């Protein structure tokens, strides 16, 4: 069976557009060329020296032979035969990046009974997944646990879902995230509350940022959709109802409560009489 380029050592370093490899370090390239050229040049020298050609002819033959060998034999052979060694530093760096931990947000429903969380943490630990933060939300039929997880780079979405399922979780969902997910939800809500207190008209954008959701237009909000908890409507007396959507990621009771409190704050401040100077 013929191997494709993707199966050759270092093929993952090649450019996706042109297929060329990156330039190797000069020192390694020089050593590789010498290693390939030296045996061939010694053989050519031995053959030419033994001939009865005049001295000038020998020099000319050796010069031409060396030039041809460098261009057509040495460099291509070195690049092909010693590819892994030539690109070893880049391959090492690539492997380190691939193995670097990645951050994920995860949600799953557990039974509201002793030992449920312990079983889940053990299942995650078996695959070296570390829990960085956890929030527990009471829901019908149990508790909804929301995590920020640090997982090895070689574990993808499927591996995370399997680990959550093996730990007793039901309806698991995972999303790639960044270090911003480590910001405490309460602290973020307070910061946005200060923003709304300064300008109540910022309420829709503040809630959208708090929930990481999109704002639906009135026409979009009227469309019926099987949102499965991924839509949240906040009634406001001064602005009218505002509908937020986050497809595939249902809102938790805590998120709904924080959004409604922001709306109440904005409504109070919007109707607060302006202080007059005497």
VEXDREN-2710 file (C-alpha; in Angstrom, 1 decimal):
% VEXDREN-2710
k/r/px/py/pz
1/UNK/0.0/0.0/0.0
2/UNK/1.4/3.4/-1.0
3/UNK/1.8/5.8/1.9
4/UNK/0.5/9.3/1.5
5/UNK/2.4/12.4/2.4
6/UNK/0.3/12.7/5.5
7/UNK/1.9/9.5/6.9
8/UNK/5.5/10.6/6.5
9/UNK/7.5/12.0/9.4
10/UNK/7.0/15.7/9.9
11/UNK/4.2/15.9/7.4
12/UNK/2.0/17.8/9.8
13/UNK/4.5/20.7/9.5
14/UNK/3.9/21.1/5.8
15/UNK/2.0/24.1/4.5
16/UNK/-1.6/23.3/3.8
17/UNK/-1.6/25.5/0.7
18/UNK/1.7/24.8/-1.1
19/UNK/2.8/21.6/0.7
20/UNK/6.3/22.9/1.4
21/UNK/8.1/22.3/4.7
22/UNK/9.4/25.2/6.8
23/UNK/13.1/26.1/6.6
24/UNK/15.1/24.0/9.0
25/UNK/17.8/25.4/11.2
26/UNK/21.0/26.3/9.3
27/UNK/23.3/24.3/11.5
28/UNK/21.2/21.1/11.1
29/UNK/20.9/21.7/7.4
30/UNK/24.6/22.1/7.0
31/UNK/25.4/18.9/9.0
32/UNK/22.8/17.0/7.0
33/UNK/24.3/18.1/3.7
34/UNK/27.8/17.2/4.9
35/UNK/26.7/13.8/6.1
36/UNK/25.1/13.0/2.7
37/UNK/27.8/14.6/0.5
38/UNK/31.0/13.3/2.2
39/UNK/30.7/9.6/1.3
40/UNK/29.7/10.4/-2.3
41/UNK/32.6/13.0/-2.8
42/UNK/35.1/10.6/-1.3
43/UNK/34.0/7.9/-3.8
44/UNK/34.2/10.4/-6.7
45/UNK/37.6/11.6/-5.7
46/UNK/38.9/8.1/-5.4
47/UNK/37.6/7.3/-8.9
48/UNK/38.9/10.5/-10.5
49/UNK/42.3/10.4/-8.9
50/UNK/43.0/6.9/-10.2
51/UNK/42.4/8.0/-13.8
52/UNK/45.2/9.1/-16.2
53/UNK/43.6/12.5/-16.8
54/UNK/45.8/15.7/-16.7
55/UNK/45.7/17.6/-13.4
56/UNK/43.6/20.4/-14.9
57/UNK/41.0/17.9/-16.2
58/UNK/40.8/16.2/-12.8
59/UNK/40.1/19.5/-11.1
60/UNK/37.4/20.3/-13.7
61/UNK/35.8/16.9/-13.4
62/UNK/35.8/17.1/-9.6
63/UNK/34.3/20.6/-9.6
64/UNK/31.5/19.7/-12.0
65/UNK/30.8/16.5/-10.1
66/UNK/30.7/18.3/-6.8
67/UNK/28.3/20.9/-8.2
68/UNK/26.0/18.3/-9.7
69/UNK/26.0/16.2/-6.5
70/UNK/25.2/19.2/-4.3
71/UNK/22.3/20.4/-6.5
72/UNK/20.8/17.1/-7.6
73/UNK/21.8/14.6/-4.9
74/UNK/22.9/15.9/-1.6
75/UNK/20.3/18.6/-0.8
76/UNK/17.3/16.5/-1.9
77/UNK/18.5/13.4/-0.2
78/UNK/19.3/15.2/3.0
79/UNK/15.8/16.8/3.0
80/UNK/14.2/13.5/2.3
81/UNK/16.2/11.0/4.4
82/UNK/16.8/13.3/7.4
83/UNK/13.5/15.1/7.4
84/UNK/12.6/14.1/11.0
85/UNK/16.0/15.1/12.4
86/UNK/16.1/18.4/10.4
87/UNK/12.7/19.5/11.7
88/UNK/13.1/18.0/15.2
89/UNK/12.9/21.3/17.1
90/UNK/9.7/22.4/15.3
91/UNK/8.2/18.9/15.8
92/UNK/9.0/19.1/19.5
93/UNK/7.4/22.5/19.8
94/UNK/4.4/21.3/17.9
95/UNK/4.0/18.2/20.1
96/UNK/4.2/20.5/23.2
97/UNK/1.5/22.8/21.9
98/UNK/-0.7/19.8/21.0
99/UNK/-0.3/18.4/24.5
100/UNK/-1.0/21.7/26.2
101/UNK/-4.1/21.7/28.4
102/UNK/-7.2/23.3/26.9
103/UNK/-10.1/24.9/28.7
104/UNK/-13.7/23.8/28.3
105/UNK/-17.1/24.7/29.8
106/UNK/-19.2/21.8/30.6
107/UNK/-22.7/21.2/31.9
108/UNK/-24.4/18.0/33.1
109/UNK/-27.3/16.9/35.3
110/UNK/-26.5/14.8/38.3
111/UNK/-28.7/13.1/40.8
112/UNK/-29.2/15.2/43.9
113/UNK/-27.8/12.6/46.3
114/UNK/-24.5/12.0/48.2
115/UNK/-21.7/10.7/46.2
116/UNK/-22.9/11.9/42.8
117/UNK/-20.3/14.6/42.4
118/UNK/-17.5/12.4/43.8
119/UNK/-18.3/9.8/41.1
120/UNK/-18.1/12.4/38.4
121/UNK/-14.8/13.8/39.7
122/UNK/-13.3/10.4/39.7
123/UNK/-14.3/9.7/36.1
124/UNK/-12.8/13.0/35.1
125/UNK/-9.6/12.4/37.0
126/UNK/-9.1/9.0/35.2
127/UNK/-8.6/11.0/32.0
128/UNK/-6.5/13.7/33.8
129/UNK/-9.3/16.3/33.4
130/UNK/-9.0/18.9/36.1
131/UNK/-12.0/20.9/37.5
132/UNK/-11.1/24.6/37.8
133/UNK/-14.5/25.8/38.9
134/UNK/-18.0/24.5/39.6
135/UNK/-21.4/26.0/40.0
136/UNK/-24.4/24.0/41.1
137/UNK/-28.0/24.9/40.0
138/UNK/-31.1/23.1/41.3
139/UNK/-33.2/21.8/38.5
140/UNK/-36.1/19.4/38.1
141/UNK/-34.9/15.8/38.6
142/UNK/-31.5/16.7/40.2
143/UNK/-28.9/19.4/40.0
144/UNK/-27.2/21.0/37.0
145/UNK/-23.5/21.2/37.5
146/UNK/-21.6/23.8/35.5
147/UNK/-17.8/23.3/35.3
148/UNK/-14.8/25.0/33.8
149/UNK/-12.4/22.1/33.0
150/UNK/-8.8/21.9/32.0
151/UNK/-8.2/18.9/29.8
152/UNK/-5.1/17.5/28.0
153/UNK/-4.8/18.7/24.5
154/UNK/-5.4/15.3/23.0
155/UNK/-8.9/15.0/24.6
156/UNK/-11.6/16.5/22.4
157/UNK/-15.3/17.0/22.7
158/UNK/-16.1/13.3/22.4
159/UNK/-13.7/12.4/25.1
160/UNK/-15.1/15.0/27.5
161/UNK/-18.7/13.9/26.8
162/UNK/-17.8/10.2/27.5
163/UNK/-16.1/11.1/30.7
164/UNK/-19.1/13.1/31.9
165/UNK/-21.4/10.2/31.0
166/UNK/-19.2/7.7/32.7
167/UNK/-19.3/9.8/35.8
168/UNK/-23.1/9.5/36.0
169/UNK/-24.0/12.7/34.2
170/UNK/-27.0/13.0/31.9
171/UNK/-27.5/15.4/29.0
172/UNK/-23.9/16.5/29.1
173/UNK/-22.8/19.5/27.0
174/UNK/-19.3/20.9/26.5
175/UNK/-18.0/24.1/24.8
176/UNK/-14.4/25.3/24.2
177/UNK/-13.6/28.3/26.2
178/UNK/-10.9/30.7/27.3
179/UNK/-9.4/31.9/30.6
180/UNK/-12.2/34.5/30.7
181/UNK/-14.5/31.8/31.8
182/UNK/-12.6/31.7/35.1
183/UNK/-14.0/35.1/36.0
184/UNK/-16.4/34.7/38.9
185/UNK/-20.1/35.0/37.7
186/UNK/-21.0/37.1/40.7
187/UNK/-18.1/39.5/40.2
188/UNK/-19.0/39.9/36.5
189/UNK/-22.6/40.5/37.4
190/UNK/-21.6/43.3/39.8
191/UNK/-19.4/44.9/37.2
192/UNK/-22.2/44.9/34.7
193/UNK/-24.6/46.2/37.4
194/UNK/-22.3/49.2/37.9
195/UNK/-22.4/49.7/34.1
196/UNK/-26.2/49.7/34.1
197/UNK/-26.4/52.0/37.1
198/UNK/-24.3/54.5/35.1
199/UNK/-26.4/54.2/32.0
200/UNK/-29.7/52.2/32.2
201/UNK/-30.0/52.2/28.5
202/UNK/-27.1/49.7/28.4
203/UNK/-29.3/47.0/29.9
204/UNK/-29.7/44.9/26.7
205/UNK/-26.0/44.9/25.9
206/UNK/-25.1/44.3/29.6
207/UNK/-27.4/41.3/29.9
208/UNK/-26.2/39.9/26.5
209/UNK/-22.6/40.1/27.8
210/UNK/-23.6/38.5/31.1
211/UNK/-25.3/35.6/29.5
212/UNK/-23.0/35.3/26.4
213/UNK/-26.2/35.4/24.3
214/UNK/-27.6/37.2/21.4
215/UNK/-30.4/39.8/21.4
216/UNK/-33.4/38.9/19.3
217/UNK/-35.4/41.5/17.5
218/UNK/-39.1/41.8/18.3
219/UNK/-39.9/40.0/15.0
220/UNK/-37.5/37.2/15.8
221/UNK/-38.8/36.9/19.3
222/UNK/-42.4/36.3/17.9
223/UNK/-41.2/33.3/15.9
224/UNK/-42.0/30.0/17.6
225/UNK/-39.0/27.8/18.2
226/UNK/-38.3/24.7/20.2
227/UNK/-35.7/26.5/22.3
228/UNK/-35.3/23.9/25.0
229/UNK/-34.5/26.6/27.5
230/UNK/-32.1/28.4/25.2
231/UNK/-34.4/31.6/25.1
232/UNK/-34.8/34.0/28.0
233/UNK/-37.4/36.9/28.0
234/UNK/-36.9/39.7/30.4
235/UNK/-39.9/42.0/30.9
236/UNK/-39.2/45.6/31.4
237/UNK/-41.8/48.3/32.0
238/UNK/-39.8/51.1/30.4
239/UNK/-38.2/49.3/27.5
240/UNK/-40.6/46.4/26.7
241/UNK/-39.7/42.7/26.9
242/UNK/-36.2/41.8/25.7
243/UNK/-35.6/38.3/24.4
244/UNK/-32.1/36.7/24.5
245/UNK/-31.1/33.5/22.7
246/UNK/-28.2/31.1/23.2
247/UNK/-28.8/28.1/20.9
248/UNK/-27.6/24.8/22.2
249/UNK/-26.9/26.2/25.7
250/UNK/-29.9/26.5/27.9
251/UNK/-30.0/29.2/30.5
252/UNK/-29.6/28.2/34.1
253/UNK/-31.9/29.5/36.9
254/UNK/-29.0/31.5/38.4
255/UNK/-28.4/33.2/35.0
256/UNK/-32.1/34.0/34.7
257/UNK/-32.2/35.5/38.2
258/UNK/-29.1/37.7/37.6
259/UNK/-30.5/39.0/34.3
260/UNK/-33.9/39.8/35.9
261/UNK/-32.1/41.7/38.7
262/UNK/-30.2/43.8/36.2
263/UNK/-33.5/44.6/34.5
264/UNK/-35.0/45.6/37.9
265/UNK/-32.0/47.8/38.6
266/UNK/-32.2/49.5/35.2
267/UNK/-36.0/50.1/35.7
268/UNK/-35.5/51.7/39.1
269/UNK/-32.7/53.9/37.9
270/UNK/-34.6/54.9/34.8
271/UNK/-37.5/56.2/36.8
272/UNK/-35.5/57.8/39.6
273/UNK/-36.1/61.5/39.7
274/UNK/-33.2/63.7/38.7
275/UNK/-31.7/65.6/41.6
276/UNK/-32.0/69.3/41.2
277/UNK/-29.7/72.0/42.6
278/UNK/-31.1/74.7/44.8
END
